[in-house]
């Protein structure tokens, strides 16, 4: 097993947002998390990547305990978290953002081939190389965020709401790119509201409610969409 | 206004602008990255001037090392083979009684300022980073640190004014009938070089880029693997080195005394706010604009009115552009 979260509890101050949550990801697997807003998905990811302190529980990556490790040490191991919404270096160029994505030493030798990979996935970024991140469109910013993540050569790539707030046509383009990354063998956790997007990429889904896993689907090919919608919204009567 | 006066104002403006630019860029860098104002920045200017003086002047380290040099020569006469090795060292120390010169003095000042900046961060800033109200607490701790350094220097070096040796000696440069001292010319020429080096460091080196990354989005900086906790002290060191350079230049123009740098710090604050908080290009442009305003108002009204004109300009700028000249731009 590549990655495992056991009975994790974390939050802000005295308030626990994630409660006793467990999940796991196998090598090469693509796992989707979905669920209503404000139920702890982002907090979970921020805890995993070391931005928020773990209060209880354990996070294991590549067989080693990474609970409460410094964020940079977690990144250095190849667990890359692409955060939600426009988290970039706004007044730096596309190129500078991507260069900083390759900040950790283990990517040094592969920098130019990683640049090529990102450009072949998102040709638009190559066209906008010298443009400042803050002047890009929403879709381009999201592409850049993922590009920055790929520059870090992920062993496990975590995408937080890649499709949020995007026009349908751009969403489609992005979904294709994410599926391409998935097909290239990168293990992934994708968080999104759009279950359809997740179904196109992931083999397994977790429904996160009230800070914990409330449902787990064993294999998405076995369940149909109506069932998942039912999980999400409850039974339509 | 005569042509001579204009040349004099331009030269004076460039000199003041250079000094403010060196100082304010350090302040701006720390503000942009650590989100704190360093009130000991002026004291760092003073540390730079004193350490350059201590290394370069005959009354400094060279004088303190004379007895050691002499005793090495004496003892080397009756200690055989080892003495043969030590003798040149002793003779060299004695021969340096005129001081080690600014060739060693300037690098020494840079080293000292970097070190003091680092220690200052560890003692006065680091304990409060991330705590509520840290920015206010750090104002107090850095004021305390400045006071400590000023009085420490007074105890060590005494209250007598000192001055750095002139790097260039010779008649002043004549520009359209106006004499500009060579030391002033040096300041005007070397400051852009230093600022250009700073630009390349921030733009093209890995650590410089990390500093800008932390300034723009520290959360994301964590997620690309930058050691944010290491970037803060690094920023203080870079900023302190800039203050030290300013001190070396001030020490070559005016007298060195424990309270030097305080007046410049005040103007540097004006520059940072005027140029736009956290914007380095804004700060540098602001520094030269403030320099020119200061020199021309000193010429037209009087030196005592210069601060009045400056603050009036600042207030006007803040009314019409509350974020300063280039606030919210490139950091």
Interface residues (C-beta under 8 A of the other chain):
Chain A: X49 X50 X51 X70 X71 X72 X75 X76 X80 X81 X82 X83 X87 X88 X89 X90 X91 X92 X96 X99 X100 X101 X103 X104 X148 X152
Chain B: X206 X209 X210 X212 X213 X216 X217 X219 X220 X221 X222 X223 X224 X225 X226 X227 X228 X329 X330 X331
